Amino acid sequence: MGNLGIQKENSRRTLALLGLFITLFTLSEALLLNFLKRNMKHTVSLHLSETSEFNALLLFESLPGPMNRVFAIVIPSVVLLVILAVLYFRAIATTLNLSRMLSAPPAADLKKRLPHKSERSQQALKRDLEGAANRKEFYLVYQPQVELESGRICGFETLIRWQHQSGEIVSPARFIPLAEESGLIIPIGEWIIDEACRFSNDLTARGINNKRTGINISVRQMNEPGFFEKLISIVEENSTSPHTLDLEITESVKPGEIGEISALTEKLRKAGFTISIDDYGTGFSSLSYLQTLSFDRIKIDKSFVDRMLDNSCSRHIINSIISLSRSLEKEIIAEGVETAEQMECLLSEQCSQVQGYHISPPLSRSRALSLI
């Protein structure tokens, strides 16, 4: 309201000055005409229309004597005309701006009605996500996990990918949070479990029973009523042994949820599943996880591996996590290994298992099975 009041006041002042200068200009024009009639011998055609259009034609037959007296009136009149024009257009601009301010909606309303570009993009992505499963746009890939000392494959992590109907590959970092927020992660998660069971069965059919298939399980899934019963049902329908499945639980459990999740992980382990704490070190209460949750393996987050060669703090953290896992008699695996230097460094720190693009990128089902 403050800006609107200032605009109104400026408009009133401008219009008042405009009226004053019109009066002064009219008086100056009358004085100029009177002076020319008395002091100059020339033909004058002078006209001022009602619309303030000024047309003048001077056909000089002879120059007047007192030139200084002529310019003393002509020049100020011209200057006055320029000032008048400036004030005229300024008054118009001020009035138009005021009109726009009065008719435009408040900025807050505009923000509500026009979401940010990235926000609109997320909304469109969420709508497309709802039909992606029916359009069969999701597919799975499997990334090998290896033992550092022997180099043998010890398991695979199942990873979901989304090829959007436009052809774009949408990052899981973009659509997984949307799926969790909307609840679509429940049917998507069940489909992943079912496919992972089929992949595990393929390994078993090849006589391989010691390779685990990792499945990412979100806290949203674990909090869903009947999650345990649904998981057991899918596993039994596929005749898959729970001992071949590794449930990777992200370290995003809220403090108030730890009790319920701990009871569930204990139940899952008793049923034969392996439990891994994924992205370890990035949560709010890493040590309380180790104390409370029932688990078998710790996965060191990629962010620590990325910086371990040029950041002594990251390397010390990795060393501490590895030492802690050995003290607790738990398995340890580092994810996101992308260079030979990182792998050598992890070997020197006595990390037992690794996965990452340096070993192998995520592979299709057939290519993953061909490695065995």
N, C-alpha and C positions, 0 to 999 in steps of 0.2 A: 504494500500500500504506500510506502514511503516513496518509491520510485515513481509510482503513478501520480502522486501529488506534485512531485517536482516537474514531471512532464507537463501537467496541466498549467502550472504556474509559468513555466517557460513559454508555453503557447500563448498565454494571455499577454505576457510582456512583449513578445515578438509582434503580435497583432497590434498592440498599442503603439509601438515604435513605427510600425508600418503606416498607421494612420497619420502619425505626426509628420513623417517624411513626405507623404503624399501632399499634405497641406503646404509644407515648406516648398516642395517642388512646384506646385501650382503658382505660389507667390513669386518664386524665382523666375518662372516662365513668363509671367505677366510683366515683371520688371525688365526682362530681356527684350521682349517685343516692344515695349514702350521706348527702351533705349535705342533700338535699331531704327525705329521710325523717325526719331529725332536726330540721329547722328550719322547715318550711313545712306549713301546713294547707290542702292542696288535693288535688285528684284528679289523679293522674298516670297516663298510659298511655304507656309508653315501650317501644319494641321496636327491637332491632338484629338484622336478619336475617343469615344466613350470607353473603348477597351484598352486605353492607355498605349495605343500604337502611335509612335512618334515618327512623322515623315517630314523632312525638311529639304528644300532645294534652294540653294543660294547661287545665283548667277551674278557673279561680281562683275560690275562694269568699271569700278574704280575702287582702289583701296581707301579706307577711311583714314583720317589723320590720326586721331588718338587711339592707336592700336592697343595700348596698355589698358585703356578703359574698357575696350571690347572684351579682351581676354580675361579681365578681372571678373567679368560676369559669366562668360561662356564656359571657362574651365570649371569653376565651382558647380555650374549647372550640370555639366557632363559627369563630374565626380558624384554629384548627388543622384544622378540617374543610375549609375552603377551600384551605389549603395542601396538604392531603392530596389533594384532587381535582385540583389543578393538577399535582402530581407524578405522579398516576396517569395523566392524559392525556399528560403529557410522556413518561412511560415507554413508553406505547403508541406514540406518534409516533416515538420514537427506535428502538424495536424494528422498526416497519414500515419506517423509512428504512434501517435496517441490512439488513433482509431484501431491500429493493429493490437495495441496493448489491451484496449477495452474488449476487443472481440476474441483475442486468443485465449485458449484455456491455460490455467496455471501450469507452471513447469512440472509440478508434482504429478498432475493429471497426465501430462504427456509421457512422463516416465512410466506411469502405470499402464498406459495404453500402448506404448511402443517399447517392447522389451529390447534389451541389448542384443546385438547381432549374435554373439556367442550363446545368449540365452535362447534366442529363436532357433539356433542350430541344435541346441540340446533338446528343445521341445520337439523338433522335427525328428530327431534321432530316436527319441522316446516313442513317438508314434510308429516309426518304422520298425522299432524293436518288437512291438507287439505282434507283428505279423511275420517276423523273420523266421520263426520256427516253422510255421505253416508253409512258408516259401522255401524251406530247406536251405536257408542261407548260412546256417551254422555248420562248422565241421571241426574235427579234432585233429591235433597233431601230438606227437609223442617225442619228448626230449630225453635222450639217454643220460643216465647217471652212472659214473664209473668209480671204481676203487682206485685210489691214486697209486698205491704200491704195485698192484698187479696189472692195472689198466683194463681189467675186465668190467663188462657192463653188469651192474648190480640192480638196475631197475630203470623205469621210465616215468616221467611226469606227464600226465595228460593235460593238455592245454587247449582251450577253446579259441576258435577264430570265427570272425563274422565277415563274410564277403557280402557287402551291401548290394542291393539290387542295382545300384548305379555302377557296380564293378569295384568300388573302393573297398579296401580291407580296413575295417574299423578296429582300432586298438582296444584290447580288453580293458585298458585303463579308462576308456571313455564309456563303454557300454555296461561293464559289470556293476559300477555304482548305480547306474540307472535301473538295471535289472533288480538290484537289491532294494532300491527305493520303491519300485513299483510292485514288488512281489513276484516278478517274472522269474527271478532266480530260482524259485521253487521248481517249476516245471523244467526249466533249463538244466538245473542241477540234477534232477532225476534222470533226464536224458543222458547227461554226461556219465553218471554212475552206471547206467545201463550199458553204454558204449564201452566204458572202461572195463566192465566185467567181460564183455565179449573179447576185448583185446587180451585181457589176462588169460582167458580160456584158450586163445590162439597160442599163447606162450606155453601153456600147460600141454596142449596137443602136440607141441614139438618136443615134449619131454623136459621142459624147463620149468621147474617148480620153485626155484630160488630167486627169481626176478620179480620184484614187487612193482605194481602199477600204482603210481601216485594219483590221487584225486583231490583237487582243491575243494574244501568245504567251507562255506562262509558262515559267519556267526548267525546271519539271518536264517540260513537253512537249519542250523542246529537249534535255534529258538522256535522253530515251527513245531507245533504240536504233532506228535506222531512221527517225528523224523526218524527215530531209531527203528520203529516198526516198518516204515516204508523202506529204509535202507536194507534191512534184513530181507524184506519181501523181494526186492529187486535182485539181491545177491542169490537168494534161493531159486528164483525163477530162472536165472542163468546157470545154476549149478556151479557157481564160482566159490572157491574157498576163500573165506575172509583173510586167511593168512597171506594171501597173495596181493592184498590191497593195502595201500598206505594212505590214510586220510590226513591230508595236510591242512591244518587249522591256522588261519592267519592270526597274527598277534594283534588283533583289534578288539578283543573282548573287553567290555567295560568292567570296571571294578565290581559293580553290583551284579554282574552276570557270571563272575568267575565261579561262584559256588555251584550254580546249576550246570555250567559247562564242565566243571571238574567231575561232577557225578556222572555226566554223560560220557566223558572220555574214559572214565573207569569202566563203565558198562560196555563201551565199544571194545576196549582192550580185552575184557573178559570174553567177548564174543569172538576174538581172534584177530581183530584188525590191528594194524600198526598205526600209531599216532605220531605225526611230526608237527613241531611248532614251526610254522613258516614265517619268513621275514623277521627272524629273531633279532632283537636289538633296536627295532624301530618303534615299538609300542611304548606305552606309558608306565608299565609295571613289569618289566621283563623278569626280574628276579622273583616276583610274587607268582608269576606263571610257573616257573620251575618248581616252586615250593608247593603250589596248589594243584596244578593240572597233572593228570596221569598221562605220560607220554613216553615215546621210545627214541625219538631223534630230534635234533636241533638243526634247523637250516639257517646258516649265516646269510644275512641279507646282502644283496648285490651291491648296495651303496657302500658297504665297508670294503668289499673286494675291489671296487672301482678305484678307491683312494689308497689302498694299502701300500703301493709302491712309492708314493710321494708324500704320504701323510703318516708320520710315525704314530699318531694317536689312533688312526684306524687299524694299523697293524697291531698295536698293543691290545685294542679291543678284541680283534680276532683271536689273538693269542690267549686272552683271558677267557673267551667263550669256549675255545677248544679245551683249555685246561679244566674249565668248569664241567664240561660234558664228560671228560674222562673221569673226573672225581665222582660224578653222579652215575657213571657207568652207562652213559647214553651214547648213541651214535651221533656223528657230526658230519654235516655236508655243507659245502660252500657253493652257492649258486651265482651265476653271472660271470663265470671265468671266461675271459675273452682273449687272453694272451698267454704265451708260454712262460713269460716272466711271472705272471700271477700264479700259475700252476706250480712253478718251482718254489715260489715263496710259501705257498700253502703246504707243499710237501715238507719244506723245512720246518714249518710250524706244527707238523704231524697231524694235519687234517686228513681224515681217512677217505672221504668221498667228495667228488666235485661234479658239477654240471655247468654247461655254458657253451657258447658258440665256438670256443676254441676246441672243445671236444666234438660237438656236433650241434647244428641248429635243430629246432623241432622238425620232426619228419612225419611224412604221411604214414598211415598204418602199414602199408605194404613195405615201404623202405625201412621202417623201424624193425619189422619182423625179419627183414633180410639181413640185419646185422647179427642176428643170433645164429 
